[in-house]
Amino acid sequence: MCKDCGCQEANLKLRAQWTAPSEPLQFRVPTQISEHSHDHSHTRTLTLEKKVLDKNDSIAQKNREWFQRKQIRVMNLMSSPGAGKTYLLEKTIEKLSDKNKVSIITGDQEKDFDAQRLLARGAHVKQLNTISSCHLDAAMIQNELDQFIRPENTELLIIENVGNLVCPAAFDLGESFRVALLSTTEGEDKPSKYPLLFHTADLIVITKIDLVPYLDWNRELCHSHIRKVNSQAQILEISAKTGEGMSVWLDLLLS
């Protein structure tokens, strides 16, 4: 997948540049761009990375300017598959009033199962299938401007990215803020193992908190792993099933 969409090169560049703030955790520079005696790969690799990111970032900036002109807030929601993105959005839609103008774009490689679930809750939703790509990119969102996304029906756009802890973090979509979901069933160490996504998040939501009594899950350890890669993001613990934390989630969403 990565060789098809270019995110491998984008992530190599980000991995080489990223350093955790105030923690000893560091990335090794990938061998493709590390120092060695021959000189054939540096220029080609870095040029390709620059082209991949620059094209996407240019479109993302145009998206962002369009959203700002139209006064639309945009949330990029990212997590691994099964962390609870769609279920959280189902419960969110149920609790929103008719006055809240919320649109949802949901990304998957194939099928429209998530969109159908959200449609059943009354959501204004569009399914985007990426086929061989493992993330949404700025061009896909740009194609929906003034089509699916219109100011008269959208004050908040929620983009449910493809379930993936790596590639979505590398691609700016033009969003106002990023939200990373981490479920209790995934364990505590995912932020340290997949730091890019959690490092770039403005809000980190720990989901399925109702399952803690049935799991060997350590809250302090989980928060510690988060803080190793992101010292600033707000952390919210939530259960869409029981409603715990949902009022805070809705306040953050609509503020």
ZIKADA-V603635 format. One record per pair of residues at least 12 apart in sequence whose C-alpha atoms are under 7 Angstrom apart, sorted by the first residue. I is the first residue (numbers start at 1). J is the second residue. D is the distance in Angstrom with one decimal. If there is no record, write none. Layout:
i = [I | I]
j = [J | J]
d = [D | D]
This chain:
i = [1 | 1 | 1 | 4 | 4 | 5 | 6 | 7 | 9 | 10 | 10 | 10 | 10 | 11 | 12 | 13 | 15 | 16 | 16 | 20 | 20 | 21 | 23 | 56 | 56 | 56 | 57 | 59 | 59 | 60 | 60 | 60 | 60 | 61 | 63 | 63 | 64 | 64 | 70 | 71 | 72 | 72 | 72 | 72 | 73 | 73 | 73 | 73 | 74 | 74 | 74 | 74 | 74 | 74 | 75 | 75 | 75 | 75 | 75 | 75 | 75 | 75 | 76 | 76 | 76 | 76 | 76 | 76 | 76 | 76 | 77 | 77 | 77 | 77 | 77 | 77 | 78 | 78 | 78 | 78 | 78 | 78 | 79 | 79 | 79 | 79 | 79 | 79 | 80 | 80 | 80 | 81 | 81 | 83 | 83 | 83 | 84 | 86 | 88 | 90 | 90 | 91 | 93 | 93 | 94 | 101 | 101 | 101 | 101 | 102 | 102 | 102 | 102 | 103 | 103 | 103 | 103 | 103 | 103 | 104 | 104 | 104 | 104 | 104 | 104 | 105 | 105 | 105 | 105 | 105 | 105 | 106 | 106 | 106 | 106 | 106 | 106 | 107 | 107 | 107 | 107 | 107 | 107 | 107 | 108 | 108 | 108 | 108 | 109 | 109 | 109 | 109 | 109 | 110 | 110 | 112 | 115 | 134 | 134 | 135 | 135 | 135 | 135 | 136 | 136 | 136 | 137 | 137 | 138 | 138 | 138 | 141 | 165 | 165 | 166 | 166 | 169 | 169 | 177 | 178 | 178 | 178 | 179 | 179 | 179 | 179 | 180 | 180 | 180 | 180 | 180 | 180 | 181 | 181 | 181 | 181 | 182 | 182 | 182 | 183 | 183 | 183 | 184 | 184 | 184 | 184 | 184 | 184 | 187 | 188 | 188 | 188 | 188 | 188 | 189 | 189 | 191 | 191 | 191 | 192 | 192 | 195 | 198 | 198 | 199 | 199 | 201 | 202 | 202 | 203 | 203 | 203 | 204 | 204 | 204 | 204 | 205 | 205 | 205 | 205 | 206 | 206 | 206 | 207 | 207 | 207 | 208 | 208 | 209 | 209 | 209 | 210]
j = [132 | 133 | 134 | 132 | 133 | 133 | 52 | 167 | 49 | 49 | 52 | 53 | 170 | 170 | 30 | 49 | 27 | 29 | 30 | 228 | 229 | 229 | 228 | 137 | 138 | 171 | 172 | 138 | 139 | 138 | 172 | 173 | 174 | 174 | 142 | 174 | 174 | 175 | 151 | 155 | 154 | 155 | 156 | 157 | 155 | 156 | 157 | 176 | 156 | 157 | 158 | 175 | 176 | 177 | 157 | 158 | 159 | 175 | 176 | 177 | 178 | 179 | 158 | 159 | 160 | 161 | 175 | 177 | 178 | 179 | 159 | 160 | 161 | 178 | 179 | 180 | 160 | 161 | 163 | 179 | 180 | 181 | 163 | 164 | 165 | 180 | 181 | 182 | 163 | 164 | 165 | 163 | 164 | 181 | 182 | 183 | 207 | 114 | 240 | 118 | 121 | 240 | 121 | 123 | 121 | 153 | 154 | 155 | 156 | 154 | 155 | 156 | 157 | 124 | 125 | 154 | 156 | 157 | 158 | 124 | 125 | 126 | 157 | 158 | 159 | 125 | 126 | 127 | 158 | 159 | 160 | 126 | 127 | 128 | 159 | 160 | 161 | 127 | 128 | 129 | 136 | 160 | 161 | 162 | 128 | 129 | 130 | 162 | 129 | 130 | 131 | 132 | 133 | 129 | 131 | 127 | 127 | 162 | 167 | 161 | 162 | 167 | 168 | 161 | 162 | 168 | 171 | 173 | 172 | 173 | 174 | 173 | 194 | 197 | 194 | 197 | 196 | 197 | 202 | 201 | 202 | 203 | 201 | 202 | 203 | 204 | 197 | 198 | 201 | 203 | 204 | 205 | 204 | 205 | 206 | 207 | 205 | 206 | 207 | 206 | 207 | 208 | 206 | 207 | 208 | 209 | 212 | 217 | 217 | 217 | 218 | 221 | 222 | 225 | 222 | 225 | 225 | 226 | 229 | 225 | 229 | 229 | 229 | 230 | 229 | 230 | 233 | 233 | 234 | 233 | 234 | 235 | 233 | 234 | 235 | 236 | 235 | 236 | 237 | 238 | 236 | 237 | 238 | 237 | 238 | 239 | 238 | 239 | 237 | 238 | 239 | 239]
d = [5.6 | 5.6 | 6.4 | 7.0 | 6.8 | 5.6 | 6.4 | 6.0 | 5.0 | 5.4 | 6.5 | 6.1 | 6.3 | 6.1 | 6.8 | 6.5 | 6.3 | 4.9 | 6.9 | 6.8 | 5.3 | 6.8 | 6.1 | 6.9 | 5.8 | 7.0 | 6.2 | 5.8 | 6.4 | 5.0 | 5.9 | 4.9 | 4.3 | 5.8 | 6.2 | 5.1 | 4.4 | 6.5 | 6.0 | 6.8 | 6.6 | 4.7 | 5.6 | 6.9 | 6.3 | 4.8 | 6.2 | 5.9 | 5.8 | 4.7 | 5.9 | 4.8 | 5.0 | 6.6 | 6.3 | 4.9 | 6.0 | 5.7 | 6.1 | 5.2 | 5.7 | 7.0 | 6.3 | 4.9 | 6.5 | 6.8 | 6.0 | 6.5 | 4.8 | 6.1 | 5.8 | 5.0 | 5.9 | 6.2 | 4.9 | 6.1 | 6.6 | 5.4 | 6.8 | 6.2 | 5.0 | 6.2 | 5.6 | 5.9 | 5.7 | 5.7 | 5.0 | 6.5 | 4.7 | 4.6 | 5.2 | 4.4 | 6.4 | 6.6 | 6.1 | 5.1 | 6.8 | 6.4 | 5.5 | 5.8 | 6.4 | 6.3 | 6.6 | 6.5 | 6.5 | 5.4 | 4.8 | 5.2 | 6.4 | 5.3 | 6.0 | 4.9 | 5.8 | 5.1 | 5.8 | 5.7 | 6.4 | 4.9 | 6.3 | 6.2 | 4.6 | 6.4 | 5.7 | 4.8 | 5.8 | 5.7 | 4.9 | 5.9 | 6.3 | 4.8 | 6.0 | 6.4 | 5.1 | 6.1 | 5.9 | 4.5 | 6.2 | 6.1 | 4.9 | 5.9 | 6.6 | 6.0 | 5.1 | 4.9 | 6.5 | 5.1 | 6.2 | 5.0 | 4.9 | 4.6 | 4.5 | 6.7 | 6.9 | 5.4 | 6.0 | 6.1 | 5.7 | 6.5 | 6.6 | 6.5 | 5.2 | 6.0 | 5.0 | 6.2 | 6.7 | 6.7 | 6.0 | 5.9 | 6.5 | 4.3 | 6.8 | 6.9 | 6.3 | 6.4 | 6.6 | 6.6 | 6.2 | 4.8 | 6.1 | 4.8 | 5.3 | 6.6 | 5.3 | 6.0 | 4.8 | 5.8 | 6.9 | 6.2 | 5.8 | 6.4 | 4.8 | 6.2 | 5.9 | 4.8 | 5.9 | 6.7 | 6.2 | 4.8 | 6.0 | 5.4 | 4.4 | 5.7 | 6.7 | 6.3 | 5.9 | 6.3 | 6.9 | 6.8 | 6.4 | 7.0 | 6.9 | 6.3 | 4.2 | 7.0 | 6.4 | 5.9 | 5.8 | 5.5 | 7.0 | 5.7 | 6.8 | 6.1 | 6.8 | 6.7 | 5.2 | 4.9 | 6.6 | 4.9 | 6.8 | 5.1 | 5.0 | 6.1 | 6.6 | 6.2 | 4.9 | 6.3 | 5.8 | 4.8 | 5.8 | 6.9 | 6.1 | 4.7 | 6.1 | 6.2 | 5.1 | 5.7 | 6.5 | 4.9 | 6.4 | 5.7 | 5.2 | 5.8]
